[in-house]
Amino acid sequence: KNIWKKKTYFSIVHSYSLAKSRSFSSGNEHPKPKGFLGQQQQTNNK
C-alpha cells in the first residue's frame, strides 16, 4: 500500500510541476512587473 501511495504522490507532483512550468513559460512571454524587477535589483546590490 505504501508503494501505491508513493506512486500516486509522485504522479501528482509530476503533473503539478508540469502545470507550473507551463504557466511559467507562458508568463515569460509577458514583461515582468516593475516591482519584481526592483526587488531583484535590491537583492543584487546587497
Phi and psi in degrees as a GROMACS rama.xvg file:
@    title "Ramachandran Plot"
@    xaxis  label "Phi"
@    yaxis  label "Psi"
@TYPE xy
-62.1885  -40.2604  ASN-2
-62.4232  -41.767  ILE-3
-63.3595  -40.9252  TRP-4
-61.9639  -43.7951  LYS-5
-61.6982  -42.3517  LYS-6
-61.0464  -46.1705  LYS-7
-64.7169  -38.2928  THR-8
-62.3311  -47.0699  TYR-9
-65.1014  -37.5109  PHE-10
-64.7984  -39.1642  SER-11
-65.2095  -45.656  ILE-12
-62.1666  -40.9743  VAL-13
-62.4081  -47.4206  HIS-14
-64.9157  -37.0515  SER-15
-65.3705  -44.6249  TYR-16
-64.8245  -36.3602  SER-17
-62.8801  -47.6566  LEU-18
-62.3783  -38.7749  ALA-19
-63.6032  -47.2128  LYS-20
-63.815  -36.5137  SER-21
-64.1112  -47.5757  ARG-22
-65.1678  -34.6504  SER-23
-68.1804  -44.5164  PHE-24
-64.5161  -40.0224  SER-25
-68.6182  -33.0667  SER-26
-68.6077  -29.591  GLY-27
-64.8081  -26.0002  ASN-28
-64.6294  -31.9925  GLU-29
-88.8019  148.785  HIS-30
-64.9339  144.344  PRO-31
-72.7728  149.945  LYS-32
-63.4938  149.242  PRO-33
-61.3488  -37.1497  LYS-34
-59.5959  -39.4  GLY-35
-65.5545  -43.2701  PHE-36
-63.4305  -40.4713  LEU-37
-61.277  -40.7284  GLY-38
-63.9588  -40.1948  GLN-39
-62.072  -45.1849  GLN-40
-62.2496  -40.6367  GLN-41
-61.3847  -44.1903  GLN-42
-66.9865  -35.1737  THR-43
-68.3459  -36.5813  ASN-44
-67.2933  -32.2349  ASN-45
